[in-house]
Amino acid sequence: MQKNKLIGFLLALALFAATSSAEEPAKIRIAVLPFKLGQNQTWWNWNWDPGTGISDMVVTDLVNTGKFSVFERERLREVLGEQILAETGLVDTSTAVSMGKLLGVQLLLMGTVTRFDMQEKKISLPFLGEVGEATATVQLDLRLVNVETGEIISALRGDGQDKARNLALGSMFGTLQDFSFQSEEFHATILGKATATAVGQVVKGIVEKSQGIEVKAVSKRSITGQVADVAGKEVTLNIGKKQQVQVGDIFQIQRKLREIKDPATGAVIRVVKEEIGQIKISEVYDGASVGTIIKTEAGQTLKVGDLVTLIQ
């Protein structure tokens, strides 16, 4: 009897786990482009990129909501290219829609860091006399674009400000030099707190504005083509952006050995192929793509005319 109860309990537990997994809600796919820095002058003299750093903070907060599947920046670079990614501040809505479709996302967030300021001054306080006060101000002006409809769902504004007193003037600037935007040390400063406030407001707005968007399953790409050229380990295919090939894609290379036909109708009922190897795409053009051989079967070499099929 005890054994039957144990088996029943384990079956119920397995069913519950399977049901929980099956009911896990799908997530909205979103890409966050690096933000443009809108101010004309910078007050820091070290290597900082607030546009990229703050956009990374937005990505982190979006992931933490559990509602979004966020396109990683490294993947953005692979698909869009370094130059396009560097010019995202110049992107208009129509271009954003094209980018979003290329990335396979539903939403695209882009915009500008309009303020990223640190100001210091002397103030007079009762009993304390003159003390130093530092004020950090961060403002974000962003647009949330629905890639499927081409509409700007919302113009989002994030405002953050924080202050600190009893400082030696100039000390606040020096403490920021070695901090990254994701570090705990940065978040402990008044500039970090102001930035976190602005980012939090934006992420809250994205969550609210995206509630009515239907989450659609990602359609699996089915891409086939042929080898057009082989030069050492570099392989050129006769398929590219028009066929939705992306940087990082992996293709299986096969060679057709023979066709088997129905003797009654003459129709091809089977194609016998052999595995040749695999390539990973590094460059994509409109009608062609270039990859590097990452695997070859024993005794095989790639040839012009070999068949290619997307596998990953």
GULUMGU-990019 format. One record per residue: residue in three letters; x, y, z of N, C-alpha, C, O in turn. Coordinates in steps of 0.05 Angstrom, whole numbers, padded with zeros to 5 digits, always signed. Example, Ala and Ser with C-alpha at 12.3 -4.5 7.8 and 13.67 -1.06 7.14 Angstrom:
<atoms>
ALA+00264-00114+00156+00246-00090+00156+00264-00066+00156+00285-00066+00169 SER+00257-00045+00142+00273-00021+00143+00258+00001+00157+00268+00023+00161 
</atoms>
This chain:
<atoms>
MET+00017-00024+00000+00000+00000+00000+00017+00025+00000+00012+00044-00015 GLN+00038+00026+00017+00056+00049+00019+00070+00053-00008+00074+00076-00016 LYS+00077+00031-00021+00091+00033-00046+00073+00045-00067+00082+00062-00083 ASN+00047+00037-00068+00028+00049-00087+00024+00078-00082+00022+00094-00101 LYS+00023+00086-00056+00020+00115-00050+00044+00131-00060+00041+00153-00070 LEU+00068+00119-00056+00093+00133-00065+00093+00136-00095+00100+00158-00105 ILE+00085+00115-00110+00084+00117-00139+00064+00138-00148+00068+00153-00166 GLY+00040+00138-00134+00020+00157-00141+00029+00186-00136+00024+00204-00152 PHE+00044+00190-00114+00054+00216-00107+00074+00226-00129+00074+00249-00137 LEU+00092+00207-00137+00112+00214-00157+00100+00220-00184+00108+00239-00197 LEU+00079+00205-00191+00065+00211-00216+00051+00238-00215+00052+00253-00235 ALA+00039+00244-00192+00026+00270-00189+00046+00293-00191+00041+00314-00203 LEU+00069+00289-00178+00090+00309-00179+00101+00314-00207+00105+00337-00215 ALA+00104+00292-00222+00114+00294-00249+00093+00309-00267+00101+00325-00284 LEU+00067+00302-00262+00046+00316-00277+00045+00345-00271+00042+00362-00289 PHE+00049+00352-00246+00049+00380-00238+00072+00395-00251+00069+00418-00260 ALA+00096+00383-00251+00119+00396-00263+00115+00400-00292+00123+00421-00303 ALA+00104+00380-00306+00099+00382-00335+00079+00404-00341+00082+00419-00360 THR+00058+00405-00324+00037+00426-00328+00048+00453-00323+00042+00472-00338 SER+00065+00456-00302+00077+00483-00296+00094+00492-00319+00094+00515-00326 SER+00110+00473-00330+00128+00480-00352+00112+00488-00377+00119+00506-00391 ALA+00090+00473-00382+00074+00478-00406+00060+00505-00404+00055+00518-00424 GLU+00053+00513-00379+00038+00538-00375+00055+00562-00371+00045+00584-00367 GLU+00082+00559-00374+00100+00582-00371+00094+00602-00393+00095+00595-00416 PRO+00087+00626-00386+00079+00646-00406+00101+00653-00426+00124+00655-00419 ALA+00093+00656-00451+00112+00665-00471+00119+00694-00466+00104+00708-00453 LYS+00142+00702-00476+00152+00728-00470+00153+00745-00496+00158+00735-00518 ILE+00148+00771-00492+00150+00790-00515+00179+00794-00522+00196+00797-00505 ARG+00185+00792-00548+00212+00795-00558+00218+00825-00563+00203+00838-00578 ILE+00239+00835-00551+00246+00864-00553+00276+00867-00557+00292+00852-00546 ALA+00283+00887-00573+00311+00895-00576+00315+00923-00567+00298+00941-00572 VAL+00336+00928-00552+00343+00955-00542+00368+00965-00556+00389+00954-00552 LEU+00364+00985-00573+00387+00997-00587+00403+01015-00568+00391+01027-00550 PRO+00430+01016-00570+00445+01035-00554+00435+01063-00557+00429+01072-00579 PHE+00431+01077-00535+00420+01104-00535+00440+01125-00545+00464+01122-00540 LYS+00430+01144-00559+00446+01167-00568+00451+01186-00544+00433+01190-00528 LEU+00474+01197-00542+00480+01217-00521+00474+01245-00532+00487+01254-00551 GLY+00453+01258-00521+00443+01282-00533+00458+01307-00525+00457+01327-00539 GLN+00472+01307-00502+00485+01332-00494+00510+01338-00510+00523+01319-00520 ASN+00516+01364-00513+00539+01372-00530+00566+01369-00517+00586+01364-00530 GLN+00566+01372-00490+00592+01371-00476+00591+01349-00455+00570+01343-00444 THR+00614+01338-00449+00616+01318-00428+00633+01330-00405+00653+01345-00410 TRP+00625+01323-00381+00640+01334-00358+00661+01314-00348+00676+01320-00330 TRP+00661+01289-00359+00681+01269-00351+00703+01268-00372+00699+01274-00395 ASN+00726+01260-00364+00749+01259-00382+00761+01231-00383+00784+01227-00390 TRP+00744+01211-00377+00753+01183-00379+00735+01168-00398+00715+01179-00408 ASN+00742+01143-00404+00728+01128-00425+00701+01117-00415+00700+01096-00403 TRP+00680+01133-00419+00653+01126-00411+00635+01128-00435+00638+01146-00451 ASP+00615+01110-00437+00595+01111-00458+00568+01108-00445+00556+01086-00444 PRO+00557+01131-00435+00531+01130-00422+00508+01119-00439+00491+01105-00428 GLY+00508+01124-00465+00487+01114-00482+00485+01084-00481+00464+01072-00478 THR+00508+01071-00485+00509+01041-00484+00505+01031-00455+00491+01011-00451 GLY+00518+01044-00436+00516+01035-00408+00488+01036-00398+00479+01018-00384 ILE+00473+01058-00404+00446+01060-00394+00427+01041-00409+00408+01030-00397 SER+00432+01038-00434+00415+01018-00449+00419+00990-00438+00400+00974-00437 ASP+00443+00984-00429+00448+00958-00417+00433+00955-00390+00424+00934-00383 MET+00431+00977-00375+00416+00977-00351+00386+00972-00356+00373+00957-00341 VAL+00376+00984-00378+00348+00979-00385+00344+00950-00392+00324+00938-00385 VAL+00363+00938-00407+00361+00910-00414+00360+00892-00389+00343+00874-00388 THR+00377+00898-00370+00378+00882-00345+00351+00884-00331+00341+00863-00322 ASP+00340+00908-00329+00314+00911-00314+00291+00898-00330+00273+00887-00317 LEU+00292+00899-00356+00271+00885-00372+00272+00855-00368+00251+00842-00365 VAL+00296+00844-00368+00299+00815-00364+00289+00808-00336+00276+00787-00333 ASN+00294+00824-00316+00286+00818-00289+00256+00819-00285+00246+00808-00265 THR+00241+00832-00303+00212+00832-00300+00201+00804-00307+00179+00798-00298 GLY+00216+00788-00322+00206+00762-00330+00186+00762-00352+00175+00741-00359 LYS+00181+00786-00363+00160+00788-00384+00172+00790-00412+00157+00789-00432 PHE+00198+00794-00414+00210+00800-00440+00233+00781-00447+00248+00772-00429 SER+00235+00774-00472+00259+00761-00483+00275+00782-00498+00266+00792-00518 VAL+00298+00789-00487+00313+00813-00496+00336+00804-00514+00351+00786-00507 PHE+00338+00817-00537+00359+00811-00557+00385+00822-00546+00387+00846-00541 GLU+00405+00805-00542+00430+00813-00530+00446+00832-00549+00443+00830-00573 ARG+00461+00850-00537+00475+00870-00553+00496+00858-00571+00500+00867-00594 GLU+00509+00836-00562+00528+00823-00579+00515+00811-00604+00526+00811-00626 ARG+00490+00801-00600+00475+00790-00623+00466+00813-00641+00465+00810-00666 LEU+00460+00836-00630+00453+00860-00646+00477+00866-00664+00473+00872-00688 ARG+00501+00866-00652+00525+00873-00668+00529+00853-00690+00537+00860-00712 GLU+00524+00827-00685+00527+00807-00705+00508+00810-00729+00516+00808-00752 VAL+00483+00817-00723+00462+00819-00743+00463+00846-00758+00462+00847-00783 LEU+00466+00868-00743+00465+00894-00755+00492+00904-00765+00493+00920-00783 GLY+00513+00895-00752+00539+00904-00760+00548+00927-00742+00531+00942-00731 GLU+00574+00931-00738+00585+00950-00719+00578+00979-00728+00571+00996-00711 GLN+00579+00985-00754+00575+01012-00763+00546+01020-00759+00540+01042-00750 ILE+00527+01002-00767+00499+01009-00764+00492+01012-00734+00477+01030-00727 LEU+00503+00995-00717+00498+00997-00689+00508+01023-00677+00496+01034-00659 ALA+00530+01033-00688+00542+01058-00678+00525+01082-00687+00527+01104-00675 GLU+00509+01079-00707+00493+01101-00718+00464+01099-00711+00447+01112-00723 THR+00457+01083-00690+00429+01079-00684+00415+01105-00674+00391+01106-00674 GLY+00430+01125-00665+00418+01150-00657+00405+01164-00681+00388+01182-00677 LEU+00412+01157-00705+00401+01169-00729+00378+01153-00741+00368+01161-00762 VAL+00370+01131-00728+00350+01114-00739+00322+01127-00737+00315+01137-00716 ASP+00307+01126-00759+00279+01136-00758+00261+01112-00754+00270+01089-00753 THR+00235+01117-00752+00216+01096-00746+00215+01075-00768+00215+01051-00762 SER+00215+01083-00793+00214+01063-00815+00238+01045-00816+00236+01021-00821 THR+00262+01057-00811+00286+01041-00809+00285+01022-00785+00295+01000-00787 ALA+00274+01032-00763+00272+01016-00739+00255+00991-00744+00261+00969-00734 VAL+00233+00995-00759+00216+00972-00766+00231+00951-00782+00229+00927-00777 SER+00247+00961-00802+00263+00942-00818+00283+00927-00801+00287+00903-00804 MET+00296+00942-00782+00315+00930-00764+00301+00909-00747+00312+00886-00743 GLY+00278+00916-00736+00264+00898-00718+00256+00872-00732+00258+00851-00720 LYS+00247+00874-00757+00239+00850-00772+00264+00833-00778+00262+00809-00777 LEU+00286+00846-00783+00311+00831-00788+00319+00816-00763+00330+00794-00765 LEU+00315+00828-00740+00323+00816-00714+00302+00795-00705+00308+00778-00688 GLY+00278+00797-00716+00257+00778-00708+00244+00785-00681+00236+00767-00667 VAL+00243+00811-00675+00231+00820-00649+00204+00833-00655+00197+00840-00677 GLN+00188+00836-00633+00162+00849-00635+00164+00879-00628+00150+00896-00639 LEU+00182+00886-00609+00185+00913-00601+00214+00922-00603+00232+00906-00601 LEU+00217+00948-00609+00244+00959-00610+00245+00985-00595+00228+01003-00599 LEU+00264+00988-00577+00267+01012-00560+00292+01027-00569+00313+01016-00571 MET+00288+01053-00574+00311+01070-00582+00306+01098-00571+00284+01105-00564 GLY+00327+01114-00571+00323+01141-00562+00349+01154-00552+00371+01147-00561 THR+00346+01174-00534+00368+01192-00528+00371+01196-00498+00351+01198-00483 VAL+00396+01197-00488+00401+01206-00461+00404+01236-00463+00425+01247-00471 THR+00383+01250-00455+00382+01280-00459+00397+01295-00437+00406+01317-00441 ARG+00399+01282-00413+00414+01295-00392+00429+01273-00376+00418+01252-00370 PHE+00454+01279-00371+00471+01261-00354+00491+01279-00340+00514+01280-00348 ASP+00481+01293-00320+00495+01316-00309+00504+01311-00280+00491+01297-00264 MET+00526+01323-00273+00536+01325-00245+00543+01355-00241+00559+01366-00255 GLN+00529+01367-00221+00534+01395-00215+00541+01398-00186+00529+01384-00169 GLU+00559+01415-00180+00567+01420-00152+00566+01450-00146+00571+01467-00163 LYS+00559+01456-00120+00558+01484-00112+00561+01485-00082+00558+01465-00067 LYS+00567+01509-00072+00568+01514-00043+00541+01525-00034+00529+01542-00047 ILE+00531+01514-00011+00507+01524+00000+00512+01530+00030+00530+01519+00042 SER+00495+01548+00041+00498+01555+00069+00475+01542+00085+00452+01544+00078 LEU+00483+01528+00107+00463+01515+00124+00466+01525+00152+00488+01532+00161 PRO+00443+01527+00166+00444+01536+00194+00463+01518+00211+00462+01494+00209 PHE+00479+01531+00227+00498+01518+00245+00522+01505+00231+00543+01501+00244 LEU+00519+01498+00206+00540+01484+00191+00557+01503+00174+00580+01497+00168 GLY+00545+01526+00167+00559+01544+00150+00559+01535+00121+00539+01523+00112 GLU+00580+01540+00106+00581+01532+00078+00590+01503+00075+00610+01494+00087 VAL+00574+01488+00059+00581+01460+00054+00578+01455+00024+00565+01470+00009 GLY+00591+01434+00014+00589+01427-00014+00565+01410-00019+00559+01391-00003 GLU+00550+01415-00041+00527+01399-00048+00530+01391-00078+00536+01407-00095 ALA+00527+01365-00083+00528+01354-00110+00501+01344-00119+00487+01332-00103 THR+00493+01350-00143+00467+01342-00154+00471+01327-00180+00485+01336-00198 ALA+00460+01303-00181+00461+01287-00206+00434+01286-00219+00414+01282-00205 THR+00433+01291-00245+00408+01291-00260+00410+01274-00285+00429+01277-00300 VAL+00391+01256-00289+00391+01239-00312+00363+01240-00325+00343+01237-00311 GLN+00363+01245-00351+00337+01245-00366+00340+01228-00391+00360+01229-00405 LEU+00319+01211-00396+00319+01194-00419+00294+01200-00436+00272+01202-00425 ASP+00297+01204-00462+00274+01207-00480+00276+01184-00500+00293+01183-00518 LEU+00257+01165-00498+00258+01141-00513+00232+01136-00528+00211+01146-00521 ARG+00234+01120-00549+00210+01112-00565+00208+01082-00566+00228+01068-00571 LEU+00184+01072-00561+00178+01044-00562+00163+01038-00587+00140+01048-00590 VAL+00175+01023-00606+00163+01019-00632+00152+00990-00634+00166+00971-00628 ASN+00127+00988-00644+00116+00962-00650+00125+00954-00678+00116+00966-00698 VAL+00142+00935-00680+00155+00927-00706+00134+00917-00725+00136+00921-00749 GLU+00113+00903-00715+00093+00891-00732+00075+00911-00745+00066+00907-00768 THR+00068+00933-00731+00050+00953-00742+00064+00978-00752+00053+00994-00767 GLY+00089+00982-00743+00104+01006-00750+00097+01031-00733+00106+01053-00739 GLU+00080+01027-00713+00071+01049-00696+00091+01054-00673+00103+01035-00662 ILE+00093+01079-00665+00106+01086-00640+00086+01082-00618+00067+01098-00615 ILE+00089+01061-00602+00070+01055-00581+00070+01077-00560+00049+01085-00550 SER+00094+01086-00553+00096+01106-00532+00122+01121-00534+00143+01110-00541 ALA+00120+01147-00527+00144+01163-00523+00149+01163-00492+00134+01175-00477 LEU+00170+01150-00484+00176+01145-00456+00196+01166-00445+00215+01172-00458 ARG+00190+01176-00421+00208+01195-00409+00217+01184-00381+00200+01176-00366 GLY+00242+01185-00376+00253+01177-00350+00268+01200-00338+00286+01211-00351 ASP+00261+01208-00313+00274+01230-00299+00284+01220-00272+00269+01209-00256 GLY+00310+01224-00267+00321+01217-00242+00339+01238-00231+00354+01251-00246 GLN+00338+01243-00204+00355+01263-00192+00362+01254-00164+00345+01243-00149 ASP+00386+01259-00155+00395+01253-00128+00416+01273-00120+00430+01284-00136 LYS+00417+01277-00093+00436+01298-00082+00452+01286-00059+00444+01267-00046 ALA+00475+01299-00055+00492+01292-00032+00504+01318-00021+00512+01335-00036 ARG+00506+01320+00006+00517+01343+00019+00541+01336+00036+00548+01313+00039 ASN+00553+01357+00046+00577+01354+00063+00600+01341+00048+00615+01325+00059 LEU+00603+01349+00022+00624+01338+00006+00646+01359+00001+00641+01383+00001 ALA+00670+01349-00002+00691+01367-00012+00686+01371-00042+00684+01351-00056 LEU+00683+01395-00051+00676+01400-00079+00697+01387-00097+00721+01389-00093 GLY+00687+01372-00117+00704+01358-00136+00708+01329-00129+00717+01314-00146 SER+00702+01322-00104+00707+01294-00096+00689+01274-00110+00696+01251-00115 MET+00664+01283-00116+00645+01265-00128+00653+01256-00156+00649+01233-00163 PHE+00665+01273-00170+00674+01267-00198+00695+01246-00198+00695+01227-00214 GLY+00714+01248-00179+00736+01229-00179+00727+01201-00171+00739+01182-00181 THR+00707+01198-00155+00698+01172-00146+00685+01156-00169+00682+01132-00167 LEU+00677+01170-00190+00662+01156-00212+00680+01144-00233+00671+01129-00250 GLN+00706+01151-00233+00723+01145-00255+00725+01115-00262+00725+01108-00286 ASP+00727+01098-00243+00733+01070-00248+00708+01052-00247+00710+01028-00246 PHE+00684+01064-00246+00660+01049-00243+00647+01042-00270+00647+01059-00288 SER+00637+01018-00273+00620+01010-00296+00591+01015-00288+00584+01016-00265 PHE+00574+01017-00308+00546+01023-00303+00532+01000-00289+00511+01004-00277 GLN+00543+00976-00291+00530+00953-00278+00541+00947-00250+00531+00929-00236 SER+00561+00963-00241+00574+00957-00216+00557+00967-00192+00542+00986-00194 GLU+00561+00953-00169+00547+00962-00145+00558+00989-00136+00543+01005-00125 GLU+00584+00994-00140+00595+01019-00132+00582+01043-00147+00577+01064-00135 PHE+00577+01039-00172+00564+01061-00188+00536+01065-00177+00527+01088-00174 HIS+00521+01044-00172+00494+01046-00162+00492+01059-00135+00471+01070-00127 ALA+00514+01059-00120+00514+01071-00093+00519+01101-00094+00514+01115-00075 THR+00528+01112-00117+00533+01140-00120+00506+01155-00127+00487+01142-00134 ILE+00506+01181-00124+00482+01196-00130+00476+01195-00160+00453+01195-00168 LEU+00497+01193-00176+00492+01191-00205+00480+01164-00212+00463+01161-00229 GLY+00490+01143-00199+00479+01116-00202+00450+01115-00194+00433+01102-00207 LYS+00444+01128-00171+00416+01127-00161+00397+01143-00180+00375+01134-00185 ALA+00407+01165-00190+00391+01181-00209+00386+01165-00235+00364+01165-00246 THR+00407+01151-00244+00404+01135-00268+00385+01112-00264+00368+01107-00281 ALA+00387+01099-00241+00369+01076-00235+00340+01086-00234+00322+01071-00243 THR+00335+01110-00223+00308+01120-00222+00297+01125-00250+00274+01117-00256 ALA+00313+01137-00267+00304+01143-00295+00298+01117-00310+00279+01114-00324 VAL+00317+01097-00306+00313+01071-00320+00289+01057-00310+00274+01045-00325 GLY+00284+01058-00283+00261+01045-00272+00235+01056-00283+00216+01041-00288 GLN+00234+01083-00286+00210+01095-00297+00204+01086-00326+00182+01080-00333 VAL+00226+01084-00341+00223+01076-00369+00214+01047-00371+00195+01040-00386 VAL+00226+01029-00355+00219+01001-00356+00190+00997-00347+00176+00980-00358 LYS+00181+01012-00327+00153+01010-00318+00135+01018-00341+00114+01006-00345 GLY+00142+01039-00355+00126+01048-00378+00125+01027-00400+00104+01023-00412 ILE+00147+01013-00405+00148+00992-00426+00130+00969-00418+00115+00959-00434 VAL+00131+00961-00392+00113+00940-00383+00084+00947-00387+00068+00931-00396 GLU+00077+00972-00379+00049+00980-00382+00040+00982-00411+00018+00973-00417 LYS+00056+00993-00428+00048+00998-00456+00048+00972-00472+00036+00971-00494 SER+00062+00951-00463+00063+00926-00478+00043+00905-00470+00043+00883-00480 GLN+00026+00912-00451+00007+00892-00440-00012+00881-00460-00020+00858-00459 GLY-00020+00898-00480-00040+00888-00499-00028+00874-00523-00042+00866-00541 ILE-00002+00871-00524+00011+00859-00547+00010+00829-00546+00017+00817-00525 GLU+00001+00817-00568-00001+00788-00569+00027+00776-00573+00041+00784-00591 VAL+00033+00757-00556+00059+00743-00558+00057+00721-00579+00040+00703-00576 LYS+00073+00723-00599+00073+00703-00621+00098+00686-00620+00119+00695-00614 ALA+00094+00661-00627+00116+00643-00627+00135+00650-00650+00127+00659-00671 VAL+00161+00646-00645+00181+00652-00665+00180+00631-00687+00183+00607-00681 SER+00176+00640-00711+00175+00620-00733+00203+00612-00740+00221+00629-00744 LYS+00207+00586-00742+00233+00575-00748+00240+00580-00777+00224+00573-00795 ARG+00263+00591-00782+00271+00596-00810+00279+00570-00824+00293+00554-00812 SER+00271+00567-00848+00278+00544-00864+00293+00555-00889+00281+00567-00907 ILE+00319+00552-00889+00336+00564-00910+00353+00543-00923+00367+00528-00909 THR+00353+00541-00949+00370+00523-00964+00384+00539-00986+00374+00559-00995 GLY+00407+00529-00995+00421+00542-01017+00443+00524-01027+00443+00499-01023 GLN+00463+00536-01039+00486+00521-01050+00512+00536-01045+00513+00560-01041 VAL+00534+00520-01045+00560+00532-01043+00568+00544-01070+00566+00531-01090 ALA+00575+00570-01069+00582+00584-01094+00613+00586-01098+00622+00588-01120 ASP+00628+00585-01076+00657+00586-01078+00670+00576-01053+00659+00578-01031 VAL+00693+00564-01056+00709+00554-01033+00737+00563-01036+00750+00558-01057 ALA+00747+00578-01016+00775+00588-01017+00787+00582-00989+00784+00598-00971 GLY+00801+00559-00987+00812+00551-00961+00789+00545-00942+00773+00527-00949 LYS+00788+00558-00919+00767+00553-00900+00743+00572-00904+00723+00570-00891 GLU+00746+00591-00923+00725+00611-00929+00706+00600-00950+00715+00591-00971 VAL+00680+00601-00944+00660+00590-00962+00639+00611-00968+00629+00624-00950 THR+00633+00615-00994+00612+00634-01002+00587+00619-01011+00589+00600-01026 LEU+00564+00627-01001+00539+00615-01008+00523+00633-01026+00528+00657-01027 ASN+00504+00622-01041+00488+00638-01060+00462+00648-01047+00443+00654-01061 ILE+00462+00651-01021+00439+00661-01006+00449+00682-00986+00471+00681-00976 GLY+00431+00702-00980+00440+00724-00962+00416+00736-00948+00398+00722-00939 LYS+00416+00763-00945+00396+00777-00930+00368+00772-00942+00348+00770-00927 LYS+00366+00770-00968+00340+00766-00981+00327+00739-00972+00303+00736-00972 GLN+00344+00720-00964+00334+00694-00955+00335+00692-00925+00331+00671-00913 GLN+00340+00715-00911+00340+00717-00881+00364+00704-00868+00362+00695-00845 VAL+00385+00701-00883+00410+00691-00871+00421+00712-00851+00420+00736-00857 GLN+00431+00703-00828+00441+00721-00808+00469+00713-00799+00477+00690-00801 VAL+00485+00733-00791+00511+00728-00780+00508+00710-00756+00491+00714-00738 GLY+00525+00689-00754+00523+00670-00732+00508+00644-00739+00509+00624-00725 ASP+00493+00645-00762+00479+00621-00770+00498+00598-00777+00520+00603-00786 ILE+00490+00574-00771+00506+00550-00778+00491+00533-00799+00468+00527-00795 PHE+00505+00527-00820+00493+00511-00842+00507+00484-00844+00531+00481-00841 GLN+00490+00463-00849+00500+00437-00855+00506+00435-00885+00489+00442-00901 ILE+00529+00424-00892+00536+00421-00920+00532+00391-00927+00542+00373-00914 GLN+00517+00387-00949+00512+00360-00959+00518+00358-00989+00518+00379-01003 ARG+00523+00334-00999+00527+00330-01027+00507+00309-01038+00504+00288-01026 LYS+00494+00316-01059+00474+00298-01071+00489+00276-01086+00505+00281-01104 LEU+00484+00251-01079+00496+00228-01092+00479+00218-01115+00490+00213-01137 ARG+00454+00215-01110+00436+00205-01131+00407+00210-01124+00400+00215-01101 GLU+00390+00209-01144+00362+00212-01140+00348+00185-01147+00356+00171-01166 ILE+00329+00178-01131+00314+00154-01135+00286+00162-01145+00272+00177-01132 LYS+00278+00151-01168+00253+00159-01181+00232+00136-01180+00239+00112-01180 ASP+00207+00144-01180+00185+00125-01182+00185+00114-01210+00182+00130-01229 PRO+00188+00088-01214+00189+00077-01241+00163+00081-01257+00162+00080-01281 ALA+00141+00084-01242+00115+00087-01255+00111+00116-01265+00100+00120-01287 THR+00118+00136-01248+00112+00163-01255+00137+00180-01263+00135+00201-01276 GLY+00160+00170-01255+00185+00185-01261+00190+00207-01240+00210+00221-01243 ALA+00173+00210-01220+00177+00230-01200+00199+00222-01180+00202+00198-01174 VAL+00214+00241-01171+00235+00236-01151+00222+00230-01124+00208+00246-01113 ILE+00228+00206-01114+00216+00198-01088+00237+00198-01066+00229+00196-01042 ARG+00262+00201-01072+00283+00202-01052+00309+00213-01063+00316+00207-01086 VAL+00322+00229-01047+00348+00240-01054+00369+00230-01034+00367+00235-01010 VAL+00389+00215-01044+00410+00204-01027+00432+00225-01024+00443+00234-01045 LYS+00439+00233-01000+00459+00253-00995+00480+00242-00976+00475+00223-00961 GLU+00503+00255-00976+00524+00249-00956+00531+00275-00942+00531+00296-00953 GLU+00538+00272-00916+00546+00295-00900+00575+00303-00907+00593+00286-00908 ILE+00579+00329-00911+00605+00339-00918+00618+00355-00894+00641+00351-00888 GLY+00602+00372-00882+00612+00388-00859+00593+00410-00851+00569+00409-00858 GLN+00603+00430-00837+00587+00452-00827+00603+00478-00830+00627+00478-00828 ILE+00588+00500-00834+00601+00527-00835+00585+00546-00818+00561+00543-00813 LYS+00599+00567-00807+00587+00588-00791+00589+00614-00806+00611+00621-00815 ILE+00567+00628-00809+00566+00653-00825+00578+00676-00810+00572+00681-00786 SER+00595+00691-00824+00609+00715-00812+00602+00741-00826+00604+00762-00815 GLU+00593+00739-00852+00586+00763-00867+00561+00756-00883+00558+00734-00894 VAL+00543+00776-00885+00518+00772-00900+00514+00796-00919+00516+00819-00911 TYR+00509+00790-00945+00502+00810-00965+00474+00805-00975+00461+00786-00967 ASP+00465+00822-00993+00437+00818-01003+00433+00791-01015+00413+00777-01008 GLY+00450+00782-01033+00446+00757-01047+00467+00736-01042+00469+00716-01056 ALA+00484+00740-01022+00505+00721-01016+00513+00723-00986+00506+00743-00973 SER+00527+00703-00977+00537+00703-00950+00564+00688-00949+00569+00671-00966 VAL+00580+00695-00929+00607+00684-00927+00609+00671-00899+00602+00682-00879 GLY+00620+00646-00899+00624+00632-00874+00651+00619-00872+00666+00618-00892 THR+00656+00608-00849+00681+00593-00844+00674+00564-00837+00656+00558-00823 ILE+00690+00546-00848+00686+00518-00843+00692+00512-00813+00714+00519-00804 ILE+00674+00500-00799+00678+00494-00771+00679+00464-00766+00686+00454-00744 LYS+00671+00448-00787+00672+00419-00784+00672+00406-00812+00658+00415-00830 THR+00688+00386-00815+00687+00370-00840+00688+00340-00833+00702+00332-00814 GLU+00672+00325-00847+00673+00296-00843+00699+00284-00853+00712+00296-00871 ALA+00707+00262-00843+00732+00249-00850+00734+00245-00880+00716+00232-00892 GLY+00755+00255-00892+00760+00250-00920+00744+00268-00939+00746+00264-00963 GLN+00729+00287-00929+00712+00303-00946+00723+00331-00949+00737+00342-00931 THR+00718+00344-00972+00724+00372-00977+00700+00384-00991+00686+00372-01006 LEU+00695+00410-00984+00672+00424-00996+00678+00430-01025+00700+00436-01033 LYS+00656+00430-01041+00658+00436-01070+00635+00455-01078+00614+00456-01065 VAL+00640+00470-01099+00620+00487-01111+00596+00470-01119+00600+00449-01131 GLY+00572+00478-01111+00548+00463-01118+00538+00446-01095+00515+00436-01097 ASP+00554+00443-01074+00544+00428-01051+00519+00441-01039+00516+00466-01041 LEU+00502+00426-01027+00477+00436-01016+00481+00445-00987+00496+00433-00972 VAL+00467+00467-00980+00469+00477-00952+00441+00480-00940+00422+00488-00954 THR+00439+00474-00914+00414+00475-00900+00419+00487-00873+00437+00479-00859 LEU+00403+00507-00865+00405+00520-00839+00398+00500-00817+00377+00487-00818 ILE+00416+00497-00798+00410+00479-00775+00410+00493-00748+00400+00482-00729 GLN+00421+00517-00747+00422+00531-00721+00426+00561-00725+00427+00576-00705 
</atoms>
